[in-house]
Amino acid sequence: MVSAWQGNKTDLVICSYDDHFLVIATQIGAMGTILQARKEEGMAIQPTFNVSVIFGKRDEPMLVSCARQLIEHISNSGSSRPLMLSLGLKDHSVETLKGIVSAVIGNRLW
């Protein structure tokens, strides 16, 4: 799927595997920062989520926020599978990341 935010063409790939969901969003034709997000299983009433940067920019809180929004939506939809998210972006603006989250949710595989 191809979209454009802030004038940047963005390729979006969403894959569902038996044990993970994979989302790739790129404006640079490469993987970019790779994040892993999962729901932590426990006894807490409110669910907790863990997002970690596997490779790439560790000083971009908006990328972590994007992953967290997606894993919360996946969890709230009833799936317990973790998310691998790759963001190769020229533009890290709130508008771009909101657009990516909306596009992924709109074309969800969970």
Residue frames as qw, qx, qy, qz and C-alpha x, y, z in Angstrom:
[[0.000, 0.892, 0.452, 0.000, 0.00, 0.00, 0.00],
 [0.429, 0.163, 0.005, 0.888, 1.31, 3.46, -0.85],
 [0.155, -0.896, -0.411, 0.073, 0.26, 6.66, 0.93],
 [0.414, 0.438, -0.101, 0.792, 1.65, 10.15, 1.26],
 [0.417, -0.824, -0.332, 0.193, 1.98, 12.29, 4.37],
 [0.262, -0.836, 0.139, 0.462, 3.55, 15.73, 4.49],
 [0.480, 0.775, -0.305, -0.276, 4.45, 15.30, 0.80],
 [0.093, -0.494, 0.862, 0.058, 6.49, 12.12, 1.40],
 [0.795, 0.085, -0.472, -0.372, 5.50, 8.93, -0.43],
 [0.398, -0.413, 0.732, -0.369, 5.22, 6.19, 2.18],
 [0.622, 0.076, -0.734, -0.262, 5.20, 2.46, 1.42],
 [0.547, -0.335, 0.512, -0.571, 3.30, 0.44, 4.00],
 [0.576, 0.088, -0.798, -0.156, 3.44, -3.35, 4.45],
 [0.593, -0.346, 0.446, -0.574, 1.33, -5.20, 7.02],
 [0.576, 0.162, -0.791, -0.126, 1.93, -8.93, 7.59],
 [0.739, -0.415, 0.270, -0.456, 0.37, -11.40, 9.98],
 [0.434, 0.318, -0.839, 0.077, 2.39, -14.38, 11.16],
 [0.692, -0.367, -0.620, -0.050, 1.48, -17.12, 13.62],
 [0.622, -0.446, -0.406, 0.499, 3.47, -15.48, 16.41],
 [0.241, -0.410, -0.035, 0.879, 3.82, -11.78, 15.43],
 [0.415, 0.855, 0.312, -0.009, 2.44, -8.92, 13.40],
 [0.531, -0.167, 0.238, 0.796, 4.92, -7.08, 11.18],
 [0.261, 0.922, 0.274, -0.077, 4.39, -3.52, 10.00],
 [0.549, -0.108, 0.234, 0.795, 6.87, -1.76, 7.73],
 [0.216, 0.940, 0.255, -0.073, 6.43, 1.91, 6.88],
 [0.603, -0.259, 0.245, 0.713, 9.16, 3.49, 4.79],
 [0.307, 0.928, 0.080, -0.197, 9.77, 6.78, 3.04],
 [0.088, -0.788, 0.555, 0.250, 13.43, 6.00, 2.42],
 [0.797, 0.368, -0.428, -0.216, 13.18, 2.57, 0.77],
 [0.414, 0.267, -0.795, 0.355, 14.84, 0.86, 3.74],
 [0.537, -0.442, -0.712, 0.095, 13.79, -0.65, 7.05],
 [0.143, -0.704, 0.123, -0.684, 14.81, 2.19, 9.36],
 [0.229, -0.360, 0.676, -0.600, 14.25, 1.96, 13.11],
 [0.600, -0.163, -0.747, -0.236, 12.91, -1.40, 14.24],
 [0.353, -0.340, 0.489, -0.722, 10.76, -1.58, 17.37],
 [0.392, -0.198, -0.897, -0.060, 9.15, -4.46, 19.21],
 [0.401, -0.271, 0.248, -0.839, 5.94, -3.94, 21.17],
 [0.455, -0.179, -0.869, -0.073, 4.12, -6.44, 23.32],
 [0.604, -0.591, -0.042, -0.532, 1.47, -6.70, 25.97],
 [0.102, 0.347, -0.831, 0.423, 2.92, -7.84, 29.28],
 [0.681, -0.353, -0.588, -0.257, 1.01, -10.70, 30.81],
 [0.173, 0.168, -0.665, 0.707, 0.41, -10.36, 34.52],
 [0.196, -0.501, -0.807, 0.242, -2.05, -10.04, 37.32],
 [0.008, -0.225, -0.122, 0.967, -2.62, -6.30, 36.91],
 [0.393, 0.625, 0.586, -0.333, -6.14, -5.09, 36.23],
 [0.389, 0.856, -0.104, -0.325, -4.93, -2.61, 33.64],
 [0.912, 0.245, 0.107, 0.312, -2.77, -4.10, 30.88],
 [0.261, -0.802, 0.319, 0.432, 0.83, -2.94, 30.58],
 [0.791, 0.600, 0.053, 0.104, 2.76, -2.67, 27.37],
 [0.569, -0.550, 0.354, 0.499, 6.46, -2.88, 26.66],
 [0.626, 0.776, 0.026, 0.067, 8.00, -1.12, 23.65],
 [0.584, -0.575, 0.353, 0.451, 11.70, -1.46, 22.91],
 [0.458, 0.791, -0.316, -0.255, 13.92, -0.27, 20.10],
 [0.949, -0.031, 0.249, 0.189, 15.72, -3.24, 18.56],
 [0.597, 0.070, 0.272, 0.751, 17.78, -1.32, 15.98],
 [0.203, 0.666, 0.343, 0.630, 18.01, 2.34, 15.09],
 [0.008, -0.524, 0.150, -0.838, 17.14, 5.67, 16.67],
 [0.449, -0.378, -0.743, 0.322, 16.67, 5.37, 20.41],
 [0.129, -0.292, -0.293, 0.901, 16.07, 9.09, 20.96],
 [0.265, -0.144, -0.443, -0.844, 12.77, 9.35, 19.07],
 [0.260, 0.134, 0.763, -0.577, 9.87, 9.17, 21.56],
 [0.604, 0.330, -0.031, -0.725, 7.32, 9.63, 18.76],
 [0.522, 0.255, -0.769, -0.266, 8.37, 6.32, 17.18],
 [0.091, -0.028, -0.912, 0.399, 7.87, 4.57, 20.53],
 [0.401, 0.260, 0.387, -0.788, 4.48, 6.28, 20.86],
 [0.604, 0.298, -0.434, -0.598, 3.47, 5.01, 17.41],
 [0.413, 0.113, -0.904, 0.013, 4.37, 1.42, 18.38],
 [0.079, 0.116, 0.767, -0.626, 2.53, 1.76, 21.69],
 [0.533, 0.261, 0.090, -0.800, -0.65, 3.00, 20.01],
 [0.625, 0.238, -0.616, -0.417, -0.59, 0.09, 17.60],
 [0.315, 0.041, -0.922, 0.221, 0.03, -2.60, 20.25],
 [0.272, 0.155, 0.569, -0.761, -2.74, -1.15, 22.42],
 [0.635, 0.271, -0.153, -0.708, -5.12, -1.36, 19.48],
 [0.534, 0.199, -0.807, -0.155, -4.02, -4.92, 18.67],
 [0.105, -0.015, -0.867, 0.487, -4.51, -5.93, 22.32],
 [0.394, 0.219, 0.372, -0.811, -7.89, -4.21, 22.60],
 [0.648, 0.266, -0.398, -0.592, -8.99, -6.11, 19.49],
 [0.927, -0.189, 0.177, -0.271, -8.41, -9.39, 21.31],
 [0.849, 0.373, -0.308, 0.213, -5.03, -10.50, 19.97],
 [0.653, -0.719, 0.172, 0.164, -2.07, -11.26, 22.23],
 [0.824, 0.268, 0.123, 0.484, 0.54, -11.39, 19.45],
 [0.357, -0.641, 0.068, 0.675, 3.44, -8.94, 19.67],
 [0.488, 0.863, 0.126, -0.020, 4.25, -6.35, 17.00],
 [0.592, -0.207, 0.276, 0.728, 7.46, -5.78, 15.08],
 [0.268, 0.924, 0.246, -0.118, 7.40, -2.28, 13.62],
 [0.596, -0.048, 0.254, 0.760, 9.89, -0.85, 11.16],
 [0.146, 0.938, 0.253, -0.185, 9.81, 2.91, 10.55],
 [0.564, -0.021, 0.289, 0.773, 12.11, 4.26, 7.84],
 [0.115, 0.894, 0.433, -0.006, 10.89, 7.84, 7.79],
 [0.384, 0.387, 0.015, 0.838, 12.20, 11.15, 6.48],
 [0.275, -0.494, 0.012, -0.825, 9.49, 12.95, 8.43],
 [0.343, -0.185, -0.846, 0.364, 8.88, 12.07, 12.09],
 [0.248, -0.221, 0.096, -0.938, 6.09, 14.61, 12.59],
 [0.393, 0.137, 0.719, -0.557, 2.97, 13.88, 14.62],
 [0.656, 0.429, -0.023, -0.621, 0.86, 14.13, 11.45],
 [0.499, 0.410, -0.730, -0.223, 2.91, 11.48, 9.66],
 [0.050, 0.125, -0.944, 0.300, 2.88, 9.07, 12.59],
 [0.504, 0.249, 0.503, -0.657, -0.86, 9.56, 13.15],
 [0.649, 0.448, -0.303, -0.535, -1.39, 8.84, 9.45],
 [0.348, 0.307, -0.885, -0.026, 0.62, 5.63, 9.71],
 [0.200, 0.047, 0.843, -0.497, -1.31, 4.47, 12.79],
 [0.591, 0.368, 0.233, -0.679, -4.64, 5.26, 11.07],
 [0.588, 0.443, -0.539, -0.410, -3.62, 3.46, 7.88],
 [0.191, 0.207, -0.949, 0.139, -2.48, 0.36, 9.75],
 [0.332, 0.179, 0.719, -0.583, -5.64, 0.24, 11.87],
 [0.601, 0.438, -0.016, -0.668, -7.76, 0.79, 8.76],
 [0.708, 0.396, -0.535, -0.236, -6.09, -2.19, 7.04],
 [0.419, -0.502, 0.692, -0.306, -5.58, -4.32, 10.13],
 [0.611, 0.177, -0.746, -0.197, -4.98, -8.05, 9.95],
 [0.103, 0.036, -0.864, 0.492, -5.93, -8.82, 13.57]]
